[in-house]
Amino acid sequence: MQATLAKFGYGPGTVFEDAHWAAVVRPAQATLGSLVLIAKRDVQAFGDLTTDEGAALPGMAHLIAAALARVSQPVRTNYLMLMMVDRHVHFHVIPRYEGTRDWRGQAFPDAGWPGVPDLGTAVTLDGGQVAQLVADLRGG
């Protein structure tokens, strides 16, 4: 398993995956439903994705959109490809909304709305909360 998958909790934090990508709950929730969409292969440049990996992205985006609609009802969803610390190809998926979303008694503000997402202001989830958010995003 490549390091970026391991860092973000691939396995217990995985909401969806296919042969090429894994959508994993981001433990530091910048907004409710924040995910990381990670290439499963050890690839470190966006231009080095295979045709099949690139072709799989819209299907994953469709699954993510449906899951986020169930949990956080975003107005927009930002896909940020930063790759400054974690070198493998991945996107931070940040649902965007004005104000706050409440989930299981906890508030999740979008501190950057309507501008750039504020990744430094996040609600950190513990393992049990990650598992519950995975279940809720899957619709179960």
VMD Tcl script that builds the backbone (N, CA, C; Angstrom):
set m [mol new atoms 420]
animate dup $m
set s [atomselect $m all]
$s set {name element resname resid chain x y z} {
  {N N MET 1 A 0.850 -1.178 0.000}
  {CA C MET 1 A 0.000 0.000 0.000}
  {C C MET 1 A 0.895 1.240 0.000}
  {N N GLN 2 A 0.582 2.190 -0.867}
  {CA C GLN 2 A 1.391 3.401 -0.901}
  {C C GLN 2 A 1.067 4.303 0.307}
  {N N ALA 3 A 1.985 5.192 0.628}
  {CA C ALA 3 A 1.966 5.954 1.881}
  {C C ALA 3 A 0.764 6.884 2.029}
  {N N THR 4 A 0.281 7.471 0.949}
  {CA C THR 4 A -0.844 8.397 1.058}
  {C C THR 4 A -2.123 7.650 1.420}
  {N N LEU 5 A -2.316 6.479 0.861}
  {CA C LEU 5 A -3.458 5.648 1.258}
  {C C LEU 5 A -3.386 5.334 2.755}
  {N N ALA 6 A -2.224 4.911 3.204}
  {CA C ALA 6 A -2.054 4.548 4.616}
  {C C ALA 6 A -2.296 5.751 5.526}
  {N N LYS 7 A -1.755 6.889 5.167}
  {CA C LYS 7 A -1.873 8.085 6.009}
  {C C LYS 7 A -3.329 8.484 6.237}
  {N N PHE 8 A -4.144 8.407 5.202}
  {CA C PHE 8 A -5.515 8.890 5.310}
  {C C PHE 8 A -6.517 7.817 5.738}
  {N N GLY 9 A -6.055 6.627 6.091}
  {CA C GLY 9 A -6.950 5.640 6.686}
  {C C GLY 9 A -7.636 4.709 5.715}
  {N N TYR 10 A -6.965 4.406 4.611}
  {CA C TYR 10 A -7.511 3.428 3.673}
  {C C TYR 10 A -7.845 2.150 4.433}
  {N N GLY 11 A -8.968 1.598 4.115}
  {CA C GLY 11 A -9.469 0.420 4.841}
  {C C GLY 11 A -10.658 0.871 5.662}
  {N N PRO 12 A -10.449 1.158 6.950}
  {CA C PRO 12 A -11.587 1.534 7.784}
  {C C PRO 12 A -12.218 2.866 7.393}
  {N N GLY 13 A -11.465 3.760 6.774}
  {CA C GLY 13 A -12.000 5.057 6.382}
  {C C GLY 13 A -12.496 5.130 4.956}
  {N N THR 14 A -12.458 4.000 4.238}
  {CA C THR 14 A -12.818 3.997 2.824}
  {C C THR 14 A -14.329 3.996 2.639}
  {N N VAL 15 A -14.805 4.972 1.890}
  {CA C VAL 15 A -16.231 5.072 1.581}
  {C C VAL 15 A -16.530 4.295 0.303}
  {N N PHE 16 A -15.762 4.544 -0.743}
  {CA C PHE 16 A -15.908 3.862 -2.028}
  {C C PHE 16 A -14.525 3.583 -2.579}
  {N N GLU 17 A -14.433 2.545 -3.397}
  {CA C GLU 17 A -13.209 2.330 -4.153}
  {C C GLU 17 A -13.534 1.535 -5.405}
  {N N ASP 18 A -12.652 1.677 -6.363}
  {CA C ASP 18 A -12.703 0.844 -7.557}
  {C C ASP 18 A -11.291 0.326 -7.776}
  {N N ALA 19 A -10.995 -0.165 -8.943}
  {CA C ALA 19 A -9.666 -0.724 -9.200}
  {C C ALA 19 A -8.566 0.332 -9.145}
  {N N HIS 20 A -8.931 1.609 -9.330}
  {CA C HIS 20 A -7.924 2.655 -9.473}
  {C C HIS 20 A -7.910 3.702 -8.364}
  {N N TRP 21 A -9.037 3.933 -7.714}
  {CA C TRP 21 A -9.198 5.044 -6.775}
  {C C TRP 21 A -9.862 4.588 -5.486}
  {N N ALA 22 A -9.533 5.298 -4.403}
  {CA C ALA 22 A -10.220 5.097 -3.124}
  {C C ALA 22 A -10.656 6.460 -2.607}
  {N N ALA 23 A -11.909 6.566 -2.210}
  {CA C ALA 23 A -12.447 7.765 -1.577}
  {C C ALA 23 A -12.498 7.484 -0.082}
  {N N VAL 24 A -11.690 8.225 0.671}
  {CA C VAL 24 A -11.470 7.964 2.089}
  {C C VAL 24 A -11.880 9.192 2.893}
  {N N VAL 25 A -12.528 8.969 4.034}
  {CA C VAL 25 A -12.891 10.087 4.916}
  {C C VAL 25 A -11.623 10.789 5.376}
  {N N ARG 26 A -11.625 12.085 5.261}
  {CA C ARG 26 A -10.510 12.914 5.738}
  {C C ARG 26 A -10.709 13.094 7.244}
  {N N PRO 27 A -9.815 12.552 8.089}
  {CA C PRO 27 A -10.024 12.653 9.543}
  {C C PRO 27 A -10.162 14.090 10.042}
  {N N ALA 28 A -9.452 15.019 9.431}
  {CA C ALA 28 A -9.604 16.441 9.748}
  {C C ALA 28 A -10.655 17.003 8.791}
  {N N GLN 29 A -11.879 17.118 9.283}
  {CA C GLN 29 A -13.002 17.546 8.455}
  {C C GLN 29 A -13.010 19.066 8.304}
  {N N ALA 30 A -12.494 19.558 7.181}
  {CA C ALA 30 A -12.525 20.999 6.911}
  {C C ALA 30 A -13.968 21.473 6.812}
  {N N THR 31 A -14.809 20.632 6.238}
  {CA C THR 31 A -16.263 20.794 6.216}
  {C C THR 31 A -16.836 19.380 6.326}
  {N N LEU 32 A -18.111 19.303 6.666}
  {CA C LEU 32 A -18.717 17.988 6.860}
  {C C LEU 32 A -18.715 17.175 5.572}
  {N N GLY 33 A -18.114 16.006 5.636}
  {CA C GLY 33 A -18.038 15.104 4.494}
  {C C GLY 33 A -16.740 15.216 3.716}
  {N N SER 34 A -15.755 15.927 4.251}
  {CA C SER 34 A -14.473 16.058 3.547}
  {C C SER 34 A -13.848 14.683 3.336}
  {N N LEU 35 A -13.389 14.463 2.115}
  {CA C LEU 35 A -12.807 13.186 1.717}
  {C C LEU 35 A -11.444 13.417 1.082}
  {N N VAL 36 A -10.731 12.335 0.849}
  {CA C VAL 36 A -9.536 12.350 0.023}
  {C C VAL 36 A -9.730 11.268 -1.027}
  {N N LEU 37 A -9.638 11.658 -2.292}
  {CA C LEU 37 A -9.750 10.720 -3.410}
  {C C LEU 37 A -8.330 10.404 -3.853}
  {N N ILE 38 A -7.901 9.156 -3.643}
  {CA C ILE 38 A -6.494 8.787 -3.768}
  {C C ILE 38 A -6.309 7.728 -4.859}
  {N N ALA 39 A -5.341 7.978 -5.729}
  {CA C ALA 39 A -4.967 6.959 -6.714}
  {C C ALA 39 A -4.357 5.780 -5.954}
  {N N LYS 40 A -4.795 4.576 -6.258}
  {CA C LYS 40 A -4.312 3.404 -5.527}
  {C C LYS 40 A -2.924 2.961 -5.989}
  {N N ARG 41 A -2.574 3.289 -7.213}
  {CA C ARG 41 A -1.253 2.938 -7.728}
  {C C ARG 41 A -0.234 3.945 -7.205}
  {N N ASP 42 A 1.001 3.536 -7.124}
  {CA C ASP 42 A 2.091 4.414 -6.677}
  {C C ASP 42 A 2.475 5.349 -7.823}
  {N N VAL 43 A 1.643 6.400 -8.011}
  {CA C VAL 43 A 1.865 7.373 -9.080}
  {C C VAL 43 A 1.982 8.754 -8.435}
  {N N GLN 44 A 2.973 9.530 -8.883}
  {CA C GLN 44 A 3.275 10.788 -8.201}
  {C C GLN 44 A 3.109 12.026 -9.070}
  {N N ALA 45 A 2.619 11.875 -10.275}
  {CA C ALA 45 A 2.358 13.022 -11.136}
  {C C ALA 45 A 1.023 12.796 -11.853}
  {N N PHE 46 A 0.190 13.802 -11.880}
  {CA C PHE 46 A -1.130 13.705 -12.496}
  {C C PHE 46 A -1.016 13.242 -13.946}
  {N N GLY 47 A -0.037 13.736 -14.655}
  {CA C GLY 47 A 0.167 13.365 -16.054}
  {C C GLY 47 A 0.608 11.930 -16.262}
  {N N ASP 48 A 0.980 11.251 -15.179}
  {CA C ASP 48 A 1.400 9.854 -15.276}
  {C C ASP 48 A 0.256 8.872 -15.037}
  {N N LEU 49 A -0.963 9.379 -14.834}
  {CA C LEU 49 A -2.105 8.474 -14.716}
  {C C LEU 49 A -2.306 7.740 -16.034}
  {N N THR 50 A -2.755 6.508 -15.942}
  {CA C THR 50 A -3.083 5.759 -17.149}
  {C C THR 50 A -4.437 6.235 -17.681}
  {N N THR 51 A -4.723 5.864 -18.909}
  {CA C THR 51 A -6.017 6.199 -19.504}
  {C C THR 51 A -7.151 5.621 -18.660}
  {N N ASP 52 A -6.984 4.390 -18.175}
  {CA C ASP 52 A -8.024 3.764 -17.348}
  {C C ASP 52 A -8.213 4.510 -16.033}
  {N N GLU 53 A -7.126 4.937 -15.413}
  {CA C GLU 53 A -7.238 5.696 -14.155}
  {C C GLU 53 A -7.971 7.013 -14.381}
  {N N GLY 54 A -7.635 7.700 -15.461}
  {CA C GLY 54 A -8.315 8.955 -15.774}
  {C C GLY 54 A -9.789 8.743 -16.086}
  {N N ALA 55 A -10.079 7.687 -16.825}
  {CA C ALA 55 A -11.464 7.396 -17.207}
  {C C ALA 55 A -12.323 7.027 -16.003}
  {N N ALA 56 A -11.716 6.545 -14.931}
  {CA C ALA 56 A -12.470 6.144 -13.734}
  {C C ALA 56 A -12.855 7.331 -12.859}
  {N N LEU 57 A -12.225 8.481 -13.043}
  {CA C LEU 57 A -12.501 9.635 -12.180}
  {C C LEU 57 A -13.964 10.093 -12.199}
  {N N PRO 58 A -14.617 10.241 -13.343}
  {CA C PRO 58 A -16.013 10.694 -13.311}
  {C C PRO 58 A -16.945 9.759 -12.541}
  {N N GLY 59 A -16.717 8.470 -12.635}
  {CA C GLY 59 A -17.544 7.527 -11.879}
  {C C GLY 59 A -17.388 7.704 -10.379}
  {N N MET 60 A -16.159 7.922 -9.946}
  {CA C MET 60 A -15.921 8.168 -8.522}
  {C C MET 60 A -16.550 9.497 -8.107}
  {N N ALA 61 A -16.438 10.524 -8.947}
  {CA C ALA 61 A -17.040 11.823 -8.631}
  {C C ALA 61 A -18.556 11.702 -8.505}
  {N N HIS 62 A -19.160 10.869 -9.323}
  {CA C HIS 62 A -20.613 10.648 -9.244}
  {C C HIS 62 A -20.991 10.006 -7.907}
  {N N LEU 63 A -20.260 8.973 -7.499}
  {CA C LEU 63 A -20.521 8.329 -6.207}
  {C C LEU 63 A -20.335 9.311 -5.055}
  {N N ILE 64 A -19.279 10.113 -5.125}
  {CA C ILE 64 A -19.002 11.101 -4.077}
  {C C ILE 64 A -20.130 12.126 -3.993}
  {N N ALA 65 A -20.585 12.625 -5.140}
  {CA C ALA 65 A -21.655 13.621 -5.142}
  {C C ALA 65 A -22.922 13.074 -4.475}
  {N N ALA 66 A -23.274 11.839 -4.777}
  {CA C ALA 66 A -24.468 11.240 -4.172}
  {C C ALA 66 A -24.298 11.066 -2.667}
  {N N ALA 67 A -23.112 10.644 -2.246}
  {CA C ALA 67 A -22.850 10.457 -0.815}
  {C C ALA 67 A -22.900 11.789 -0.069}
  {N N LEU 68 A -22.289 12.819 -0.634}
  {CA C LEU 68 A -22.287 14.126 0.026}
  {C C LEU 68 A -23.689 14.724 0.088}
  {N N ALA 69 A -24.507 14.464 -0.921}
  {CA C ALA 69 A -25.894 14.943 -0.902}
  {C C ALA 69 A -26.648 14.351 0.284}
  {N N ARG 70 A -26.331 13.115 0.651}
  {CA C ARG 70 A -26.984 12.464 1.790}
  {C C ARG 70 A -26.571 13.082 3.119}
  {N N VAL 71 A -25.333 13.534 3.226}
  {CA C VAL 71 A -24.789 13.920 4.534}
  {C C VAL 71 A -24.690 15.429 4.724}
  {N N SER 72 A -24.149 16.152 3.743}
  {CA C SER 72 A -23.875 17.572 3.988}
  {C C SER 72 A -24.563 18.533 3.020}
  {N N GLN 73 A -25.240 18.029 2.015}
  {CA C GLN 73 A -25.946 18.859 1.039}
  {C C GLN 73 A -25.119 20.079 0.608}
  {N N PRO 74 A -23.941 19.850 0.019}
  {CA C PRO 74 A -23.107 20.988 -0.372}
  {C C PRO 74 A -23.717 21.792 -1.523}
  {N N VAL 75 A -23.368 23.074 -1.540}
  {CA C VAL 75 A -23.730 23.943 -2.652}
  {C C VAL 75 A -22.754 23.700 -3.807}
  {N N ARG 76 A -21.500 23.486 -3.460}
  {CA C ARG 76 A -20.423 23.179 -4.399}
  {C C ARG 76 A -19.523 22.127 -3.755}
  {N N THR 77 A -18.715 21.485 -4.567}
  {CA C THR 77 A -17.704 20.581 -4.034}
  {C C THR 77 A -16.380 20.927 -4.700}
  {N N ASN 78 A -15.374 21.240 -3.884}
  {CA C ASN 78 A -14.043 21.568 -4.394}
  {C C ASN 78 A -13.175 20.323 -4.385}
  {N N TYR 79 A -12.476 20.096 -5.489}
  {CA C TYR 79 A -11.481 19.033 -5.600}
  {C C TYR 79 A -10.126 19.719 -5.678}
  {N N LEU 80 A -9.333 19.596 -4.629}
  {CA C LEU 80 A -8.046 20.275 -4.549}
  {C C LEU 80 A -6.913 19.268 -4.703}
  {N N MET 81 A -6.092 19.443 -5.720}
  {CA C MET 81 A -4.934 18.581 -5.908}
  {C C MET 81 A -3.721 19.380 -5.464}
  {N N LEU 82 A -3.286 19.156 -4.237}
  {CA C LEU 82 A -2.208 19.953 -3.663}
  {C C LEU 82 A -0.867 19.227 -3.738}
  {N N MET 83 A -0.792 18.016 -3.234}
  {CA C MET 83 A 0.379 17.135 -3.326}
  {C C MET 83 A 1.684 17.790 -2.881}
  {N N MET 84 A 1.629 18.610 -1.855}
  {CA C MET 84 A 2.839 19.250 -1.350}
  {C C MET 84 A 3.492 18.413 -0.249}
  {N N VAL 85 A 2.700 17.790 0.570}
  {CA C VAL 85 A 3.209 16.962 1.668}
  {C C VAL 85 A 3.118 15.485 1.296}
  {N N ASP 86 A 1.981 15.087 0.808}
  {CA C ASP 86 A 1.727 13.691 0.430}
  {C C ASP 86 A 1.882 13.590 -1.083}
  {N N ARG 87 A 2.889 12.852 -1.523}
  {CA C ARG 87 A 3.348 12.931 -2.906}
  {C C ARG 87 A 2.525 12.145 -3.922}
  {N N HIS 88 A 1.711 11.213 -3.484}
  {CA C HIS 88 A 0.943 10.409 -4.427}
  {C C HIS 88 A -0.253 11.204 -4.943}
  {N N VAL 89 A -0.674 10.893 -6.151}
  {CA C VAL 89 A -1.787 11.615 -6.758}
  {C C VAL 89 A -3.034 11.447 -5.900}
  {N N HIS 90 A -3.580 12.586 -5.477}
  {CA C HIS 90 A -4.804 12.576 -4.681}
  {C C HIS 90 A -5.451 13.953 -4.725}
  {N N PHE 91 A -6.734 13.962 -4.449}
  {CA C PHE 91 A -7.521 15.184 -4.375}
  {C C PHE 91 A -8.129 15.280 -2.979}
  {N N HIS 92 A -8.069 16.442 -2.377}
  {CA C HIS 92 A -8.857 16.708 -1.178}
  {C C HIS 92 A -10.226 17.144 -1.677}
  {N N VAL 93 A -11.259 16.446 -1.264}
  {CA C VAL 93 A -12.621 16.711 -1.699}
  {C C VAL 93 A -13.312 17.453 -0.565}
  {N N ILE 94 A -13.622 18.719 -0.805}
  {CA C ILE 94 A -14.155 19.575 0.251}
  {C C ILE 94 A -15.559 20.042 -0.139}
  {N N PRO 95 A -16.596 19.514 0.534}
  {CA C PRO 95 A -17.951 20.011 0.299}
  {C C PRO 95 A -18.033 21.461 0.788}
  {N N ARG 96 A -18.725 22.313 0.043}
  {CA C ARG 96 A -18.786 23.731 0.391}
  {C C ARG 96 A -20.230 24.155 0.616}
  {N N TYR 97 A -20.427 24.970 1.637}
  {CA C TYR 97 A -21.748 25.461 1.989}
  {C C TYR 97 A -21.603 26.703 2.846}
  {N N GLU 98 A -22.626 27.519 2.829}
  {CA C GLU 98 A -22.646 28.707 3.679}
  {C C GLU 98 A -23.095 28.298 5.076}
  {N N GLY 99 A -22.407 28.804 6.089}
  {CA C GLY 99 A -22.815 28.541 7.461}
  {C C GLY 99 A -22.253 27.248 8.009}
  {N N THR 100 A -23.118 26.511 8.684}
  {CA C THR 100 A -22.701 25.318 9.424}
  {C C THR 100 A -23.614 24.151 9.088}
  {N N ARG 101 A -23.049 22.973 9.086}
  {CA C ARG 101 A -23.832 21.739 9.006}
  {C C ARG 101 A -23.663 21.024 10.342}
  {N N ASP 102 A -24.734 20.431 10.811}
  {CA C ASP 102 A -24.692 19.662 12.058}
  {C C ASP 102 A -24.782 18.191 11.724}
  {N N TRP 103 A -23.945 17.417 12.395}
  {CA C TRP 103 A -23.937 15.963 12.190}
  {C C TRP 103 A -23.738 15.306 13.540}
  {N N ARG 104 A -24.728 14.540 13.944}
  {CA C ARG 104 A -24.659 13.767 15.183}
  {C C ARG 104 A -24.246 14.636 16.376}
  {N N GLY 105 A -24.859 15.827 16.453}
  {CA C GLY 105 A -24.657 16.708 17.595}
  {C C GLY 105 A -23.410 17.573 17.539}
  {N N GLN 106 A -22.710 17.555 16.428}
  {CA C GLN 106 A -21.485 18.339 16.306}
  {C C GLN 106 A -21.616 19.299 15.122}
  {N N ALA 107 A -21.112 20.536 15.293}
  {CA C ALA 107 A -21.190 21.554 14.253}
  {C C ALA 107 A -19.945 21.520 13.368}
  {N N PHE 108 A -20.165 21.675 12.069}
  {CA C PHE 108 A -19.099 21.689 11.079}
  {C C PHE 108 A -19.248 22.948 10.225}
  {N N PRO 109 A -18.563 24.034 10.597}
  {CA C PRO 109 A -18.660 25.264 9.802}
  {C C PRO 109 A -17.811 25.185 8.538}
  {N N ASP 110 A -18.205 25.954 7.533}
  {CA C ASP 110 A -17.358 26.159 6.359}
  {C C ASP 110 A -16.707 27.525 6.561}
  {N N ALA 111 A -15.573 27.527 7.242}
  {CA C ALA 111 A -14.913 28.767 7.655}
  {C C ALA 111 A -14.421 29.605 6.478}
  {N N GLY 112 A -14.242 29.016 5.315}
  {CA C GLY 112 A -13.738 29.756 4.174}
  {C C GLY 112 A -14.801 30.285 3.227}
  {N N TRP 113 A -16.038 29.885 3.435}
  {CA C TRP 113 A -17.117 30.264 2.506}
  {C C TRP 113 A -17.234 31.769 2.401}
  {N N PRO 114 A -17.380 32.346 1.243}
  {CA C PRO 114 A -17.478 31.748 -0.082}
  {C C PRO 114 A -16.130 31.699 -0.808}
  {N N GLY 115 A -15.046 31.896 -0.102}
  {CA C GLY 115 A -13.724 31.913 -0.723}
  {C C GLY 115 A -13.048 30.552 -0.709}
  {N N VAL 116 A -11.740 30.593 -0.636}
  {CA C VAL 116 A -10.913 29.387 -0.636}
  {C C VAL 116 A -11.200 28.579 0.630}
  {N N PRO 117 A -11.273 27.249 0.533}
  {CA C PRO 117 A -11.509 26.442 1.730}
  {C C PRO 117 A -10.425 26.690 2.786}
  {N N ASP 118 A -10.838 26.756 4.030}
  {CA C ASP 118 A -9.912 26.931 5.149}
  {C C ASP 118 A -9.592 25.550 5.708}
  {N N LEU 119 A -8.525 24.946 5.206}
  {CA C LEU 119 A -8.156 23.594 5.631}
  {C C LEU 119 A -7.584 23.573 7.044}
  {N N GLY 120 A -7.181 24.725 7.563}
  {CA C GLY 120 A -6.613 24.799 8.904}
  {C C GLY 120 A -7.657 24.812 10.004}
  {N N THR 121 A -8.892 25.096 9.634}
  {CA C THR 121 A -9.992 25.076 10.599}
  {C C THR 121 A -10.776 23.798 10.341}
  {N N ALA 122 A -10.559 22.810 11.163}
  {CA C ALA 122 A -11.184 21.515 10.912}
  {C C ALA 122 A -11.634 20.880 12.219}
  {N N VAL 123 A -12.625 20.042 12.118}
  {CA C VAL 123 A -13.079 19.210 13.229}
  {C C VAL 123 A -12.426 17.846 13.037}
  {N N THR 124 A -11.636 17.411 14.004}
  {CA C THR 124 A -10.945 16.127 13.891}
  {C C THR 124 A -11.819 15.017 14.457}
  {N N LEU 125 A -12.018 13.988 13.660}
  {CA C LEU 125 A -12.846 12.850 14.050}
  {C C LEU 125 A -11.997 11.747 14.656}
  {N N ASP 126 A -12.555 11.045 15.647}
  {CA C ASP 126 A -11.883 9.861 16.183}
  {C C ASP 126 A -12.299 8.651 15.336}
  {N N GLY 127 A -11.737 7.509 15.616}
  {CA C GLY 127 A -11.993 6.308 14.821}
  {C C GLY 127 A -13.458 5.927 14.747}
  {N N GLY 128 A -14.167 6.038 15.844}
  {CA C GLY 128 A -15.588 5.711 15.847}
  {C C GLY 128 A -16.403 6.677 14.998}
  {N N GLN 129 A -16.046 7.951 15.051}
  {CA C GLN 129 A -16.742 8.943 14.232}
  {C C GLN 129 A -16.440 8.739 12.749}
  {N N VAL 130 A -15.207 8.385 12.422}
  {CA C VAL 130 A -14.863 8.090 11.028}
  {C C VAL 130 A -15.720 6.930 10.533}
  {N N ALA 131 A -15.820 5.865 11.323}
  {CA C ALA 131 A -16.622 4.697 10.928}
  {C C ALA 131 A -18.086 5.084 10.736}
  {N N GLN 132 A -18.624 5.934 11.606}
  {CA C GLN 132 A -20.018 6.362 11.486}
  {C C GLN 132 A -20.218 7.225 10.247}
  {N N LEU 133 A -19.262 8.115 9.978}
  {CA C LEU 133 A -19.379 8.955 8.783}
  {C C LEU 133 A -19.270 8.106 7.519}
  {N N VAL 134 A -18.404 7.116 7.499}
  {CA C VAL 134 A -18.327 6.194 6.363}
  {C C VAL 134 A -19.697 5.553 6.141}
  {N N ALA 135 A -20.308 5.054 7.198}
  {CA C ALA 135 A -21.629 4.413 7.080}
  {C C ALA 135 A -22.689 5.392 6.574}
  {N N ASP 136 A -22.678 6.594 7.119}
  {CA C ASP 136 A -23.666 7.595 6.695}
  {C C ASP 136 A -23.466 7.994 5.227}
  {N N LEU 137 A -22.220 8.152 4.815}
  {CA C LEU 137 A -21.952 8.505 3.416}
  {C C LEU 137 A -22.370 7.391 2.470}
  {N N ARG 138 A -22.214 6.161 2.912}
  {CA C ARG 138 A -22.625 5.009 2.081}
  {C C ARG 138 A -24.138 4.858 2.059}
  {N N GLY 139 A -24.825 5.512 2.992}
  {CA C GLY 139 A -26.274 5.438 3.058}
  {C C GLY 139 A -26.776 4.321 3.939}
  {N N GLY 140 A -25.886 3.831 4.836}
  {CA C GLY 140 A -26.280 2.694 5.677}
  {C C GLY 140 A -26.451 2.970 7.103}
}
mol reanalyze $m
mol bondsrecalc $m
mol representation Tube
mol addrep $m
